[in-house]
Each structure stands twice: as structure tokens, then as C-alpha cells.
Amino acid sequence: VPGFRVLLKPRTGEHRKTRFDLALVDLGFTLSSADARLPNGLVAEALELGGLGQFAEYSKVNREVPFGESRLDLMLDGSNGRCYIETKSVTLVVDGVGLFPDAPTERGAKHMRSLDQAVAEGHRAAVVFVVQRSDAVAFAPHETADPNFCSALRHSLSCGVEVFAYNCRVSEQSIELDSPLPVRL
């Protein structure tokens, strides 16, 4: 959007088209992280620090674990078994509601099917929507952007997949999970 300040991160690499990554967008009233890769690390860090009580029973965090037709972001191991977690990056907020996805995502629907399979095989499974800005007060699936993903999400919920959402505290120096958000399905 013309006139919005953006913050760039220098990056090097032989196959890069630019020397920078878009890191943050200053919306004037809040900063929004633009890095879709961050939620996996943010959730893993919160788990390792004991910040997500709903997963307190798990002592080991594994990243990027193959399961079903997907590579899921996290697999937790504990005395009660395993929990598979997929994280989703949310940057779109409308009237205080974080919306996912902001464009069609067949890959997102595939991840939901893999979480369904995990539950069917006796594991615990969850999707965590990470709203990478501070102005969201709730989360909802974005029906207009991708009704297929939204249907897959509702089906997953009916199969026993748990759904969580968090907003983030974002500054020019750091980003971290902040508050749990109500999920409006």
C-alpha cells in the first residue's frame, strides 16, 4: 500500500531475486509481521518455555515431522503419547478479527486432512493460528477467500482436531505470542 512504512531484513543467497526479505509492515496503528515462516518457531519457543498450558504434558518438541500426506510443523512427545500441531500465519485482520486464509490454500486443506488422520490413529492434533499483529481480538476462518479450507477446518474440528489462536506482540526488535483469541467458527 503506497505510503506504508516497511521494514526489510538483509538476506544473502545465491538464488535470491532480492537482497532483502519483507519483515514488518507499519500500518500506522500497529506493526504486522510479514514472515509466514515465523509461527512455527513462535509456537515452538512458547512450548519450550512452558507458555502454552494446553500442551504442558508434552516434554519433547520435534519440528517439521512427516505425517500422512504432509510435513507437519510440530510433533510433541510425552507420557500420554503424541500431539501433532500445524501452525498457520495470519496477517489479515478485519474489524478486529484475524482471518485465515487470505487466499486459496490447497496445502492448508491437505494439512487439515493429515491432522484428521493423526486423530483417527489415536494421537492428539491441533492447529494454531498465529495472528502476527496485536490488534486482533478474535479469529475466524475466511469463508470468502477459501470455502474449501474453511470446510476442511470445520471437518477437522468434528474429528477431534483442536483449534487455537493467538495474537502477537510485535515491535521492531521482536515478535512473540501474546494473548489467546476466541475462535469463531
Backbone hydrogen bonds, N-H to C=O, Kabsch-Sander energy under -0.5 kcal/mol:
donor,donor_aa,acceptor,acceptor_aa,energy
4,F,1,V,-1.9
5,R,26,D,-0.6
7,L,24,L,-2.6
9,K,21,D,-2.7
11,R,19,R,-3.1
16,R,13,G,-1.1
21,D,9,K,-2.4
23,A,7,L,-2.7
23,A,21,D,-0.6
24,L,7,L,-1.6
25,V,32,S,-2.4
26,D,5,R,-3.1
27,L,25,V,-0.9
27,L,30,T,-2.6
32,S,25,V,-2.4
33,S,132,Q,-2.6
34,A,23,A,-2.7
35,D,23,A,-0.5
36,A,34,A,-0.9
38,L,35,D,-1.5
41,G,37,R,-0.7
42,L,38,L,-2.5
43,V,39,P,-2.7
44,A,40,N,-2.4
45,E,41,G,-2.7
46,A,42,L,-2.2
47,L,43,V,-2.5
48,E,44,A,-2.5
49,L,45,E,-1.6
50,G,47,L,-1.4
51,G,46,A,-3.2
53,G,51,G,-0.6
55,F,52,L,-2.4
56,A,53,G,-1.8
58,Y,55,F,-1.7
59,S,77,D,-1.5
60,K,77,D,-2.1
62,N,75,M,-2.4
64,E,73,D,-2.4
65,V,72,L,-2.3
67,F,70,S,-2.9
70,S,67,F,-2.4
72,L,65,V,-2.6
72,L,70,S,-0.6
74,L,85,I,-2.5
75,M,62,N,-2.4
76,L,83,C,-3.4
77,D,60,K,-2.2
78,G,81,G,-1.9
79,S,57,E,-0.7
81,G,78,G,-1.8
83,C,76,L,-2.0
84,Y,124,R,-2.5
85,I,74,L,-2.9
86,E,126,A,-2.0
88,K,128,V,-2.4
90,V,130,V,-2.8
92,L,99,L,-0.6
93,V,91,T,-0.5
94,V,97,V,-2.3
97,V,94,V,-1.8
98,G,96,G,-0.6
98,G,138,A,-2.9
99,L,92,L,-2.8
100,F,140,A,-1.2
109,A,105,T,-1.6
110,K,106,E,-2.3
111,H,107,R,-2.2
112,M,108,G,-1.8
113,R,109,A,-2.0
114,S,110,K,-1.9
115,L,111,H,-2.1
116,D,112,M,-2.3
117,Q,113,R,-2.2
118,A,114,S,-2.0
119,V,115,L,-2.1
120,A,116,D,-2.5
121,E,117,Q,-1.7
122,G,119,V,-2.1
123,H,118,A,-2.6
124,R,82,R,-2.3
126,A,84,Y,-2.4
127,V,162,E,-2.5
128,V,86,E,-2.6
129,F,127,V,-0.5
129,F,164,F,-2.8
130,V,88,K,-3.2
130,V,128,V,-0.6
131,V,129,F,-0.7
131,V,166,Y,-3.2
132,Q,90,V,-2.8
132,Q,130,V,-0.8
133,R,131,V,-1.6
137,V,96,G,-3.5
138,A,96,G,-1.2
139,F,182,P,-2.5
140,A,98,G,-2.5
142,H,100,F,-2.7
143,E,141,P,-1.2
146,D,142,H,-1.9
150,C,146,D,-2.0
151,S,147,P,-2.2
152,A,148,N,-2.2
153,L,149,F,-2.7
154,R,150,C,-2.2
155,H,151,S,-2.4
156,S,152,A,-2.6
157,L,153,L,-2.3
158,S,154,R,-2.0
159,C,155,H,-1.3
160,G,156,S,-0.8
160,G,157,L,-1.0
161,V,156,S,-2.6
162,E,125,A,-2.6
164,F,127,V,-2.4
166,Y,129,F,-2.3
167,N,179,S,-2.2
168,C,131,V,-0.7
168,C,133,R,-1.7
169,R,176,E,-2.8
170,V,168,C,-0.7
171,S,174,S,-3.1
176,E,169,R,-1.8
178,D,167,N,-2.9
181,L,165,A,-3.0
184,R,139,F,-3.4
184,R,182,P,-0.6
185,L,183,V,-0.8
